[in-house]
Amino acid sequence: RIVFGPDHTTQPQRKYLLRENLREALPSILAHGGSDDGLLRDLGIPFDHPKPVDVAVAVLDAVLHDGDLVLDFFAGSGTTAHAVLELNRDGGRRRFLLVQAPEPCDPSQDAGKAALAGGLTTVFDVTLARVRKVRDALPPGDPRRATDIRVWRLAPVPPKKTRQNAAKD
């Protein structure tokens, strides 16, 4: 896997096999001229400025392999999970783990008002609703419908003890 030059003046290099790197060539510019506002509206998911699923699919396709796990610490509307489900159309077994703080939906924003009207009180609720709707909208018999969605909720963190509130205890 190392290629040596004709003499000592050429630095050895790693042998690069095209068949092992077919999906690595991600262009520096991804052409996308739209938003996924309509897609989320069709799903009934209120969210301002969602990331485009097509762009997420292109980026993840360049780096994920079958069986890989992608971690999204700022899940937002759940675009990463949606993209992984799209990628698994090829029969793949890619997985996702989303983390989203239970931020309250903002009632001063249109999406926040719509979320609250639909019983979704936090951004986490919106994320989970989208992932479930995308999975449940898959055709009957599609193996992706068996995607297991597990939810863990973080326990509230108690406030730090300070000298002032330690004295009150």
C-alpha positions as a Markdown table, in Angstrom:
| # | Residue | x | y | z |
|---|---|---|---|---|
| 1 | Arg | 0.0 | 0.0 | 0.0 |
| 2 | Ile | 3.0 | 2.3 | -0.3 |
| 3 | Val | 4.4 | 3.5 | -3.6 |
| 4 | Phe | 8.1 | 4.3 | -3.7 |
| 5 | Gly | 9.6 | 6.6 | -6.2 |
| 6 | Pro | 12.5 | 5.7 | -8.7 |
| 7 | Asp | 15.1 | 6.8 | -6.1 |
| 8 | His | 15.7 | 8.3 | -2.7 |
| 9 | Thr | 14.6 | 11.8 | -3.8 |
| 10 | Thr | 11.0 | 10.9 | -4.1 |
| 11 | Gln | 8.9 | 10.7 | -1.0 |
| 12 | Pro | 7.0 | 7.5 | -0.5 |
| 13 | Gln | 3.2 | 7.9 | -0.9 |
| 14 | Arg | 0.2 | 6.0 | 0.1 |
| 15 | Lys | -1.3 | 3.9 | -2.7 |
| 16 | Tyr | -4.7 | 5.3 | -3.6 |
| 17 | Leu | -7.1 | 2.7 | -5.0 |
| 18 | Leu | -10.1 | 4.1 | -6.8 |
| 19 | Arg | -12.4 | 1.2 | -6.0 |
| 20 | Glu | -12.0 | 2.0 | -2.3 |
| 21 | Asn | -12.7 | 5.7 | -2.7 |
| 22 | Leu | -15.5 | 5.9 | -5.2 |
| 23 | Arg | -17.8 | 7.8 | -2.8 |
| 24 | Glu | -15.1 | 10.1 | -1.4 |
| 25 | Ala | -15.2 | 12.8 | -4.2 |
| 26 | Leu | -17.6 | 15.3 | -2.7 |
| 27 | Pro | -17.5 | 18.6 | -4.7 |
| 28 | Ser | -16.7 | 21.7 | -2.8 |
| 29 | Ile | -19.9 | 23.3 | -4.0 |
| 30 | Leu | -23.3 | 21.5 | -3.9 |
| 31 | Ala | -25.9 | 22.9 | -6.2 |
| 32 | His | -29.1 | 23.4 | -4.3 |
| 33 | Gly | -31.5 | 26.2 | -5.1 |
| 34 | Gly | -34.3 | 25.9 | -2.7 |
| 35 | Ser | -35.5 | 25.0 | 0.8 |
| 36 | Asp | -37.3 | 22.2 | 2.4 |
| 37 | Asp | -40.1 | 24.4 | 3.8 |
| 38 | Gly | -42.6 | 22.8 | 1.4 |
| 39 | Leu | -41.5 | 19.3 | 2.3 |
| 40 | Leu | -41.9 | 20.0 | 6.0 |
| 41 | Arg | -45.2 | 21.7 | 5.4 |
| 42 | Asp | -46.4 | 18.5 | 3.5 |
| 43 | Leu | -45.3 | 16.4 | 6.5 |
| 44 | Gly | -47.1 | 18.8 | 8.9 |
| 45 | Ile | -43.9 | 19.6 | 10.7 |
| 46 | Pro | -43.5 | 23.3 | 11.6 |
| 47 | Phe | -39.9 | 24.4 | 11.6 |
| 48 | Asp | -38.2 | 27.6 | 10.4 |
| 49 | His | -35.3 | 27.2 | 8.0 |
| 50 | Pro | -34.8 | 23.4 | 7.9 |
| 51 | Lys | -31.6 | 22.1 | 6.3 |
| 52 | Pro | -32.3 | 20.6 | 2.8 |
| 53 | Val | -32.5 | 16.8 | 2.9 |
| 54 | Asp | -30.9 | 16.5 | -0.6 |
| 55 | Val | -27.8 | 18.4 | 0.7 |
| 56 | Ala | -27.6 | 16.2 | 3.8 |
| 57 | Val | -28.0 | 13.1 | 1.6 |
| 58 | Ala | -25.1 | 14.2 | -0.6 |
| 59 | Val | -22.8 | 14.9 | 2.3 |
| 60 | Leu | -23.6 | 11.8 | 4.3 |
| 61 | Asp | -23.4 | 9.6 | 1.2 |
| 62 | Ala | -19.8 | 10.8 | 0.7 |
| 63 | Val | -18.7 | 9.7 | 4.2 |
| 64 | Leu | -21.0 | 6.9 | 5.5 |
| 65 | His | -20.6 | 3.3 | 4.8 |
| 66 | Asp | -23.1 | 0.5 | 5.4 |
| 67 | Gly | -23.6 | -0.1 | 9.1 |
| 68 | Asp | -22.1 | 3.3 | 10.1 |
| 69 | Leu | -23.7 | 5.4 | 12.8 |
| 70 | Val | -24.0 | 9.2 | 12.4 |
| 71 | Leu | -24.3 | 11.4 | 15.5 |
| 72 | Asp | -26.1 | 14.7 | 15.2 |
| 73 | Phe | -25.8 | 16.7 | 18.4 |
| 74 | Phe | -28.0 | 19.5 | 17.2 |
| 75 | Ala | -30.8 | 17.6 | 15.6 |
| 76 | Gly | -33.1 | 20.5 | 15.0 |
| 77 | Ser | -35.9 | 19.4 | 12.7 |
| 78 | Gly | -34.4 | 15.9 | 12.2 |
| 79 | Thr | -32.9 | 16.4 | 8.7 |
| 80 | Thr | -30.0 | 14.0 | 9.5 |
| 81 | Ala | -32.3 | 11.1 | 10.4 |
| 82 | His | -34.4 | 11.9 | 7.2 |
| 83 | Ala | -31.3 | 11.8 | 5.1 |
| 84 | Val | -30.1 | 8.5 | 6.6 |
| 85 | Leu | -33.5 | 6.9 | 5.9 |
| 86 | Glu | -33.2 | 8.1 | 2.3 |
| 87 | Leu | -29.7 | 6.7 | 2.0 |
| 88 | Asn | -30.9 | 3.3 | 3.2 |
| 89 | Arg | -33.0 | 3.0 | 0.1 |
| 90 | Asp | -30.1 | 1.0 | -1.2 |
| 91 | Gly | -30.7 | -1.7 | 1.4 |
| 92 | Gly | -28.1 | -0.2 | 3.7 |
| 93 | Arg | -28.1 | -0.4 | 7.5 |
| 94 | Arg | -26.8 | 3.1 | 8.3 |
| 95 | Arg | -28.0 | 4.3 | 11.7 |
| 96 | Phe | -28.5 | 7.7 | 13.3 |
| 97 | Leu | -28.4 | 9.0 | 16.8 |
| 98 | Leu | -29.9 | 12.4 | 17.3 |
| 99 | Val | -29.5 | 14.7 | 20.3 |
| 100 | Gln | -31.8 | 17.7 | 20.8 |
| 101 | Ala | -32.2 | 19.7 | 23.9 |
| 102 | Pro | -35.8 | 20.2 | 25.0 |
| 103 | Glu | -35.9 | 23.9 | 24.0 |
| 104 | Pro | -39.3 | 25.3 | 24.2 |
| 105 | Cys | -40.9 | 26.3 | 20.9 |
| 106 | Asp | -41.0 | 30.0 | 20.4 |
| 107 | Pro | -44.6 | 31.3 | 20.4 |
| 108 | Ser | -43.4 | 34.6 | 18.8 |
| 109 | Gln | -42.4 | 32.7 | 15.6 |
| 110 | Asp | -44.9 | 31.3 | 13.1 |
| 111 | Ala | -43.3 | 27.8 | 13.3 |
| 112 | Gly | -43.4 | 27.9 | 17.1 |
| 113 | Lys | -47.1 | 28.9 | 17.1 |
| 114 | Ala | -47.9 | 26.1 | 14.7 |
| 115 | Ala | -45.9 | 23.6 | 16.8 |
| 116 | Leu | -47.6 | 24.6 | 20.0 |
| 117 | Ala | -51.0 | 24.4 | 18.2 |
| 118 | Gly | -50.2 | 20.9 | 17.2 |
| 119 | Gly | -49.2 | 19.9 | 20.7 |
| 120 | Leu | -45.5 | 20.0 | 20.1 |
| 121 | Thr | -44.1 | 22.1 | 22.9 |
| 122 | Thr | -40.3 | 21.7 | 22.4 |
| 123 | Val | -37.9 | 21.4 | 19.4 |
| 124 | Phe | -37.3 | 17.8 | 20.6 |
| 125 | Asp | -41.0 | 17.1 | 20.0 |
| 126 | Val | -40.8 | 18.5 | 16.5 |
| 127 | Thr | -37.7 | 16.4 | 15.8 |
| 128 | Leu | -39.3 | 13.2 | 17.0 |
| 129 | Ala | -42.5 | 13.9 | 15.1 |
| 130 | Arg | -40.6 | 14.4 | 11.8 |
| 131 | Val | -38.6 | 11.2 | 12.2 |
| 132 | Arg | -41.7 | 9.2 | 12.9 |
| 133 | Lys | -43.7 | 10.7 | 10.1 |
| 134 | Val | -40.9 | 10.1 | 7.6 |
| 135 | Arg | -40.5 | 6.5 | 8.7 |
| 136 | Asp | -44.2 | 5.8 | 8.7 |
| 137 | Ala | -44.7 | 7.3 | 5.2 |
| 138 | Leu | -42.4 | 4.7 | 3.7 |
| 139 | Pro | -44.2 | 2.1 | 1.5 |
| 140 | Pro | -45.6 | -1.0 | 3.2 |
| 141 | Gly | -43.0 | -3.8 | 3.2 |
| 142 | Asp | -40.1 | -1.4 | 3.0 |
| 143 | Pro | -37.5 | -2.6 | 5.5 |
| 144 | Arg | -36.8 | 0.9 | 6.5 |
| 145 | Arg | -40.2 | 1.0 | 8.2 |
| 146 | Ala | -38.7 | -1.3 | 10.8 |
| 147 | Thr | -36.3 | 1.5 | 11.9 |
| 148 | Asp | -36.4 | 1.4 | 15.7 |
| 149 | Ile | -36.9 | 4.8 | 17.2 |
| 150 | Arg | -35.8 | 4.9 | 20.9 |
| 151 | Val | -36.0 | 8.0 | 23.0 |
| 152 | Trp | -34.0 | 8.8 | 26.1 |
| 153 | Arg | -34.8 | 12.0 | 28.0 |
| 154 | Leu | -32.1 | 13.7 | 30.0 |
| 155 | Ala | -32.8 | 14.2 | 33.7 |
| 156 | Pro | -32.7 | 17.9 | 34.8 |
| 157 | Val | -29.4 | 18.9 | 36.1 |
| 158 | Pro | -29.6 | 20.3 | 39.6 |
| 159 | Pro | -28.2 | 23.8 | 40.1 |
| 160 | Lys | -24.6 | 24.0 | 41.2 |
| 161 | Lys | -24.0 | 24.6 | 44.9 |
| 162 | Thr | -22.6 | 28.0 | 45.5 |
| 163 | Arg | -21.5 | 29.5 | 48.8 |
| 164 | Gln | -24.7 | 31.5 | 49.0 |
| 165 | Asn | -27.2 | 28.6 | 48.4 |
| 166 | Ala | -25.0 | 26.2 | 50.4 |
| 167 | Ala | -25.4 | 28.5 | 53.4 |
| 168 | Lys | -29.2 | 28.4 | 52.9 |
| 169 | Asp | -29.2 | 24.6 | 53.0 |
